[in-house]
Amino acid sequence: MAHAQRFTAAAQDGGRGRVFIPVPFDPDTVWRPKPRHHVGGTVNGRRMRGIIEVHDPGRGIMLGPMWARDCGGIAPGDPLTVEVTPEGPQQDDLADDIREAIAADPRAEAFFNALAQFYRKAYLRYIDATKRHPEQRPARIAEVVRLLAAGVKERPKT
């Protein structure tokens, strides 16, 4: 499981009432390379979900004006204590057969790692639904890898 990252930062003005939290580590190095890192955690003890990505002031998490207002009135310059972990199933947490199949196709791997947890979990549920018919598992894994490589977020309903 991916390790939580704890740090302190000063809130920055994110424009339009938003708050920008600069992230002092490289999530690609700490966790795994991705274009965007969906994370969950806390800011000053308050639950949050966000995305670590590159913004104008640098790499960090942009929180909306309602979150900043409703969670204690965070303003630029305020000190923040932050703890974040990647959301949802991560590639390193997968069963060996799924992890190896996804890693074998660079396009599938990159797309899987960029998906929000909702989509990753849906694909994994589809594969895990073969428990009563384990002979179907390899075919489902192959189908999921094919769909991921093609950039398909959700398996088409049949």
C-alpha positions in Angstrom: 0.0 0.0 0.0 1.2 3.5 -0.8 2.7 5.4 2.1 1.1 8.5 3.5 3.0 11.7 3.1 2.9 14.3 5.9 4.1 17.8 5.5 3.5 21.4 6.5 2.9 24.3 4.1 1.6 27.8 3.9 -1.7 28.2 2.1 -1.4 30.2 -1.1 -4.0 32.2 -3.1 -5.3 29.9 -5.9 -7.4 32.6 -7.5 -11.2 32.9 -7.6 -11.4 32.1 -3.8 -9.5 28.9 -4.1 -6.6 27.8 -1.9 -3.5 26.3 -3.3 -1.5 23.9 -1.1 2.1 23.5 -2.5 3.4 19.9 -2.2 7.0 19.7 -1.2 7.7 16.2 -2.7 7.5 14.6 -6.1 4.6 12.1 -6.1 6.0 10.4 -9.2 9.1 9.5 -7.2 7.3 8.7 -3.9 4.5 6.7 -5.4 4.5 6.0 -9.1 4.6 8.3 -12.3 1.1 9.6 -13.2 -0.1 12.7 -15.0 -2.4 13.5 -12.0 -2.4 12.0 -8.5 -5.8 11.6 -6.9 -5.3 11.8 -3.2 -7.3 11.8 0.0 -6.3 12.8 3.5 -6.5 15.7 5.9 -5.6 19.4 6.0 -5.4 20.7 9.6 -7.3 17.6 10.7 -10.2 18.1 8.2 -10.9 15.5 5.6 -10.1 16.4 2.0 -9.9 14.9 -1.5 -8.0 16.5 -4.3 -5.6 16.1 -7.1 -1.8 16.8 -7.0 -1.0 18.3 -10.3 1.0 21.2 -11.8 -0.6 24.6 -11.4 0.7 28.1 -12.2 2.4 28.4 -8.8 3.9 24.9 -9.0 3.0 21.3 -8.0 0.2 21.1 -5.5 -3.4 20.6 -4.5 -6.1 23.2 -5.4 -9.0 23.3 -3.0 -12.2 25.1 -3.9 -13.6 28.2 -2.1 -16.4 26.3 -0.3 -13.9 23.8 1.2 -11.6 26.6 2.4 -14.6 28.5 3.9 -16.3 25.5 5.5 -13.2 24.0 7.0 -12.1 26.8 9.2 -11.8 29.7 6.9 -8.3 28.9 5.4 -6.7 31.9 3.8 -3.4 32.6 2.0 -0.5 32.5 4.4 -2.2 30.3 7.0 -0.1 27.4 8.2 -1.3 23.9 7.1 -0.5 20.5 8.4 -1.3 18.0 5.5 -1.4 14.3 5.2 -2.2 12.6 1.9 -2.3 9.1 0.4 -3.2 8.0 -3.1 -6.8 7.2 -3.5 -8.2 3.8 -4.5 -6.4 0.7 -5.6 -2.8 1.4 -6.7 -1.0 -0.8 -9.2 1.3 -2.1 -6.6 -1.7 -3.3 -4.5 -3.1 -5.5 -7.3 -3.1 -9.3 -7.6 0.0 -10.5 -9.3 -1.7 -11.6 -12.5 -3.5 -8.3 -13.0 -0.4 -6.2 -12.1 1.8 -8.1 -14.5 -0.7 -7.9 -17.4 -1.2 -4.2 -17.0 2.6 -3.6 -16.6 3.2 -5.6 -19.8 1.4 -2.9 -21.9 2.8 0.6 -21.3 -0.3 2.3 -22.8 -2.6 0.3 -20.5 -0.3 0.9 -17.5 -0.2 4.7 -18.1 -4.0 4.9 -18.5 -4.8 2.7 -15.5 -2.5 4.9 -13.3 -4.2 8.1 -14.5 -7.8 6.8 -13.8 -9.8 8.0 -10.9 -10.4 5.3 -8.2 -14.0 4.8 -9.3 -12.9 3.6 -12.8 -10.0 1.5 -11.4 -12.4 -0.2 -8.9 -15.0 -0.9 -11.6 -12.4 -2.7 -13.7 -11.2 -4.7 -10.7 -14.7 -5.7 -9.7 -15.3 -7.0 -13.2 -12.2 -9.2 -13.0 -13.1 -10.3 -9.5 -16.6 -11.3 -10.5 -15.0 -14.5 -12.0 -14.6 -16.2 -8.5 -17.3 -18.8 -9.4 -15.8 -19.3 -12.9 -12.0 -18.9 -12.4 -11.3 -20.1 -16.0 -12.8 -16.7 -17.2 -10.3 -14.6 -15.2 -7.5 -14.6 -17.8 -9.9 -13.6 -20.6 -11.3 -10.8 -18.4 -7.8 -9.5 -17.5 -6.9 -9.5 -21.2 -10.1 -7.6 -22.1 -9.4 -5.0 -19.4 -5.8 -4.5 -20.6 -7.1 -4.1 -24.1 -9.6 -1.5 -23.0 -7.1 0.4 -20.9 -4.6 0.4 -23.7 -7.3 1.9 -26.0 -8.0 4.7 -23.4 -11.5 3.4 -22.4 -12.5 4.6 -18.9 -15.4 2.1 -18.4 -16.1 -1.3 -19.8 -19.0 -1.1 -22.2 -22.2 -2.5 -20.8 -23.1 -5.7 -22.6 
